[in-house]
Amino acid sequence: MKKHDIHKMYQESVQCVEAEIDFVEATYKSIRGNEARYLREDFSGTGQTAGEWVDRNPKNRAWAVDLEKSVLDWGRDNVLPQLKNKANLTFVEADVRNSGLQEMDIVLAMNFSYFLFMERPTMIDYFKSVKDSLEETGIFFLDAFGGYEAAKELTEERQCEGFTYIWDQASFNPINSQMQCYIHFKTDDGVEYNKAFDYYWRLWTLPELQEMLLEAGFSQVDVYWEGTDEKSGEGDGVFEVSKLGTADAGWVCYIAALP
Ligand SMILES: C[S@@+](CC[C@H](N)C(=O)[O-])C[C@H]1O[C@@H](n2cnc3c(N)ncnc32)[C@H](O)[C@@H]1O
């Protein structure tokens, strides 16, 4: 691998696949009373999350689905070799709306990737296709973000090991809620990766998402809201079903949709 690699920097600054899979694994078990085995990671990028899933249990199987051959290739070359249960992860180059992968216990759409479906009919079609690909006892997990700073044009910097991660909300159009975001990286030795990742998507609200999931045929849709650490006032990493959120500047939550 090159000294600086945008996928590696993305993994280190954006993803926390252990926490994500902790939540998904425990929530599935608490709702269904048994363990999930078959997981499809939609918009998988390099398939990190799917990799974490197969390494949790030798009986687990996962499919990482993405349109882009180059990110899947990166996953095959860099994520797969690190896994104990390599044979249980399959990379699939396909559109998430017709990957043909059915009978899943879990489908994941994480890191807000599905926000790139801009229109209600397109989003509902995607949600319907997910519902059709789940077992009756399956669960669709998504994440969402929002808050009063989510629609602001701003940049946020965070120092990571060896580089700075820069989140750039470059433009927001209040008329259609579409926004342009970028991730830039600046390495400590001065190399800049401008617009390393580019997201043009719609900032959907939680009521819209819940309504569309129900319209797509899911029978139950729950929002899991993060608790607050009393000392720091920050999120405590514990997500629980809630009907009442807090009017934070920026929040991230999970949604679970049951067929
Ligand atoms: C934000 S990345 C998500 C990476 C990863 N899921 C994560 O949690 O960080 C979005 C990915 O979605 C893929 N993508 C976009 N539209 C897609 C579609 N219709 N079907 C499959 N993959 C798609 C892109 O190629 C890109 O790799």
The ligand as an SDF file (V2000), in Angstrom:
LIG
                    3D

 27 29  0  0  0  0  0  0  0  0999 V2000
  -20.1570    7.0320    1.3120 C   0  0  0  0  0  0  0  0  0  0  0  0
  -19.5110    5.6240    0.4420 S   0  0  0  0  0  0  0  0  0  0  0  0
  -19.9570    4.4720    1.6630 C   0  0  0  0  0  0  0  0  0  0  0  0
  -18.8550    3.6920    2.2180 C   0  0  0  0  0  0  0  0  0  0  0  0
  -19.2110    2.7480    3.3450 C   0  0  0  0  0  0  0  0  0  0  0  0
  -20.5600    2.1770    3.2390 N   0  0  0  0  0  0  0  0  0  0  0  0
  -19.1150    3.3950    4.6860 C   0  0  0  0  0  0  0  0  0  0  0  0
  -19.8950    3.0470    5.5660 O   0  0  0  0  0  0  0  0  0  0  0  0
  -18.2750    4.2270    4.9180 O   0  0  0  0  0  0  0  0  0  0  0  0
  -20.6960    5.4400   -0.8260 C   0  0  0  0  0  0  0  0  0  0  0  0
  -20.4680    4.2600   -1.7880 C   0  0  0  0  0  0  0  0  0  0  0  0
  -21.7130    3.9960   -2.4530 O   0  0  0  0  0  0  0  0  0  0  0  0
  -21.4460    3.5540   -3.7790 C   0  0  0  0  0  0  0  0  0  0  0  0
  -22.6950    3.7020   -4.5500 N   0  0  0  0  0  0  0  0  0  0  0  0
  -23.3070    4.8310   -4.9490 C   0  0  0  0  0  0  0  0  0  0  0  0
  -24.4780    4.5650   -5.5800 N   0  0  0  0  0  0  0  0  0  0  0  0
  -24.6100    3.2100   -5.5740 C   0  0  0  0  0  0  0  0  0  0  0  0
  -25.5980    2.3090   -6.0550 C   0  0  0  0  0  0  0  0  0  0  0  0
  -26.7160    2.7500   -6.6670 N   0  0  0  0  0  0  0  0  0  0  0  0
  -25.4020    0.9870   -5.8850 N   0  0  0  0  0  0  0  0  0  0  0  0
  -24.2810    0.5270   -5.2860 C   0  0  0  0  0  0  0  0  0  0  0  0
  -23.3150    1.3330   -4.7630 N   0  0  0  0  0  0  0  0  0  0  0  0
  -23.4710    2.6550   -4.9300 C   0  0  0  0  0  0  0  0  0  0  0  0
  -20.2720    4.4020   -4.2180 C   0  0  0  0  0  0  0  0  0  0  0  0
  -19.5500    3.7650   -5.2560 O   0  0  0  0  0  0  0  0  0  0  0  0
  -19.4730    4.5260   -2.8960 C   0  0  0  0  0  0  0  0  0  0  0  0
  -18.4490    3.5680   -2.8320 O   0  0  0  0  0  0  0  0  0  0  0  0
  1  2  1  0
  2  3  1  0
  2 10  1  0
  3  4  1  0
  4  5  1  0
  5  6  1  0
  5  7  1  0
  7  8  2  0
  7  9  1  0
 10 11  1  0
 11 12  1  0
 11 26  1  0
 12 13  1  0
 13 14  1  0
 13 24  1  0
 14 15  1  0
 14 23  1  0
 15 16  2  0
 16 17  1  0
 17 18  1  0
 17 23  2  0
 18 19  1  0
 18 20  2  0
 20 21  1  0
 21 22  2  0
 22 23  1  0
 24 25  1  0
 24 26  1  0
 26 27  1  0
M  CHG  2   2   1   9  -1
M  END
$$$$
